[in-house]
């Protein structure tokens, strides 16, 4: 375990575990089901990181993104081969929310939403010229500031 470990509330936590296995290569560590099959608690590992989760329970103080209507958390995976991971996640059922592209800060980066409403960003460091970084930075800042951006850049806020 790390000092801080995310704990996800999910509508359909058992199905989410299977999705995370297919999409991100997760390994299941443990699971504590209730008599009706919902998960009181489960733990998975993605790479060297642990994520805990449970199903949403009536009266609980945390809601799943499905019931909350949004999520305030972005889970990030730093990958050795981000294109492979990206395609694996899409094939498992994730939906892109920001295209996987080389970004001005020197990473190949994109964002996905899993079928349970959680947002995941994926990236890896890439070599880019300073000119390419600056052109992408200018385009991104122009778009964030309300100016025109050229190319296929999309807001990531």
N, C-alpha and C positions, 0 to 999 in steps of 0.2 A: 504494500500500500504506500501511496505517496501522502504528503501532508494534507493536500486537498484532493478529494475524490468526488467527481460528479455523481449525483443520484438523480436518475431520471424517473419521472412518473409517466407511465405509458398506458394508454388504453389498448390492451392486447400485448402485455409484456412477453408472454411466451412466444407469440408470433414475431415480436421485435427481436428476440434473441436469435431466432432462426434467420431473420433478415440480416442482422449484424454479422452473423457467421458467413453468409453468402456475400454480402456487400463489402465487408471490411476484414474478413478473416478472423473474426472474434472467436475466442475460446471460452466456453462456459466453465466457470469455476464452481458455482453452486446455485441452487434454486430451492426455495421453500414455498411449496404450493399450499394454498388453502384447500379445504375439502371440496369446494366447487371448481377447483382448477386454476383460479386466479393466483397470481404470484404475490405473496406477502413480501418476498425479497428474492433477488437474484444478483449474481455478480458475474461479469464477463471481463475478459482481458483482450485488449486490442494492442498489439505490439507490447510495449512495456508498461501500458497504462491500464488501470482498473476502472470500470464503470459499474456502479450499483444501480439497481432499478426495482420498481414494483409496479403493479397495476394501480390504477387510481381507485381510491376507496371513498364511498360516500361519507361526507362529514370530515374528510381529511383536509389539511391545510394547504395541500399542493394539488394542482390540477394538471392533467395532461394537456399538451398543445391542442388536441382535438376538442376538449371542452373549454379551454381557456380562449380559443380562437387565435392563438399566436404562441410563440415561444420567445422568451427573453434571453435565451442561451444559444450560443454557437459553439459546437464541439469541433475542435480542429485536429486533423491528422496530418502529421508531417511524414511523407512517404518517400521511399527510395525510388519508386517508379509510379509517379502520380497519374500518368496516363492509363496505366494498367488498372490502378485502383479506381479511377474515375469510371472506366468502362465496366469494371466489375460491379460497382455500385449501381450504375444505370441498368445493367442487365438484371440486377436483383430487384429493381423496382424504384430506385431513387429518381427524383425529378431535379433537373438542373435549375438553379435559381440565379446563377452567375456563371457564364461560360468559362471553361478551363482555358486560360490563356497566360502568356508571359506577362507579368505585371511590372510596374515601374520600380518596385522595390527589390527586384531580382529573384522573384519566385514565379514558378508556374503554379497558378492558384485558381481555384473555382469553388463554387458553393452548390450544395445539394440539399434537398429536403427529403427525409425518409418518409415512408408511408404512414408513419405515426406522428408526423408533424415536427420532428426535431430537425434543426438545421446543422449541417456538417460542412466545414470547409476543409479542403485538401490542398496540399502544396508540396513542392520540393524546390530547392535552390536550383537556379539555372544561370548559365553564363550569358550575359547580355552586354552589349557595348554601352558605354556611357551615353552615347547619342540616342540609342534605342530607349534606354531608361528615361532620359530626359523628355523625349517625344511622348512616351506613354504617360509620364508624370504631368506634363503640360495638358494633355488631352483629358486626363482624369480630373485635374484641378479645374479646368475650364467647365467641365460638365457639373462638378459639384458646386461651382460658383454661379451656375445658371448660364454660362457661356456655351458656345457650340463646341462639340468635340468631333473630331474626324474619326473615321473607321468604325469598328464594331464595339467600341467601349460601352460599357453599361454601368450604371451607378451600382456601387456595392455597399451603399449605406442603408 
